[in-house]
Amino acid sequence: MTTRRQNTPNAARRSDASRRAILTAAFELVGEVGYAKLSIEGIAARAGVGKQTIYRWWPSKGAVLFDAFLMLGEGEGGEAALPDTGDLEADLKLVMRATVDELNDPRFDEPMRALSTEISHDPDLAAVYRERLDGPMREIKKRRLEAAQRAGQLAEDLDLDMAVDVLWGPLLNRWLQRTGPLTPEYADKLIETALNGLRHRR
Amino acid sequence: MTTRRQNTPNAARRSDASRRAILTAAFELVGEVGYAKLSIEGIAARAGVGKQTIYRWWPSKGAVLFDAFLMLGEGEGGEAALPDTGDLEADLKLVMRATVDELNDPRFDEPMRALSTEISHDPDLAAVYRERLDGPMREIKKRRLEAAQRAGQLAEDLDLDMAVDVLWGPLLNRWLQRTGPLTPEYADKLIETALNGLRHRR
């Protein structure tokens, strides 16, 4: 339990506890039953709150799930950075292998697919996702690439947003579209191929 | 109308016409109402057939939609090939710009998102998709890259499956996850970045 200021009213404390219970329930449930069968009723039952409590704070199950992902992200802290040992290729392989592990983890796989599905079909949710989750993560990646660019390891005219897409896009698409298994070897080869490019080097 | 062999029974002809009507209805409807609201009832009404006719041939709306995509693909012929002018970069830009146009076309956008969602959540459908749609398209792409590799334009040790992922994965992920607009300029820059790689060339 965290220490709380004395003037925090009990109601606000209860409200915060309910909120966390609801988000945890949504995240667990979507992993167990899938997004299609996720319901506000089910989340309410699992969290031990009334349906109306959920509807007071969120307009839809997609919105609940999205906040559940945000809560997960908060634990990682606002000052997150990718590793920087000076060896860009090794650092990126480490990060990409960790992403492979996460995507292969059954606790994350189904909730993340559910979120991706919602984003694919809902431009408004996609805009919120870009602003609150994808955007900040992208900045963290770009900061690492920028350091490499300053060190002369990346092309001077490289567009860092495109670089992020070329590094992470193939893995995410392979995962979402199930075009092949996600393995550490795939992660390594992806980094090598993106860094070196497809062209024959003369 | 195509010429038919004389011994084709009327029943088989009617059956083929119903099949095509159902698939066309499924494709049109998913674009209008989205996948969540697509129903066997709706497809049957639009196609002018009974629900039981659909259930006799397909177990689910996802299966109907998948066959609708296959029917669409059949029109493109089995001998499809990417352009080969000898200029790989120009040829790939042409292809990638055509993909951008297709993904931006409202007639295709929603049905293709619906199919992607189904694939993401259904490993069995994903396996059929890989075998019957993604696999053949991937072979066509690899054939063009192989020609470039033989011509000494691509790295000798390049894994062509990885090359396909690095070229197309970022665009497909950007489209599905709505991380940014799909433009001809994006298509061009993606090809250039994938071919040249991210590294500074000394």
Interface residues (C-beta under 8 A of the other chain):
Chain A: G34 Y35 A36 R113 S116 T117 I119 S120 H121 P123 A126 A127 Y129 R130 D134 L145 G152 Q153 L154 A155 E156 L158 D159 D161 M162 A163 D165 V166 L167 W168 G169 P170 L171 L172 N173 R174 L176 Q177 R178 T179 G180 K189 L190 T193 A194 L195 N196 G197 L198 R199 H200 R201
Chain B: G34 Y35 A36 R113 S116 T117 I119 S120 H121 P123 A126 A127 Y129 R130 D134 L145 G152 Q153 L154 A155 E156 L158 D159 D161 M162 A163 D165 V166 L167 W168 G169 P170 L171 L172 N173 R174 L176 Q177 R178 T179 G180 K189 L190 T193 A194 L195 N196 G197 L198 R199 H200 R201
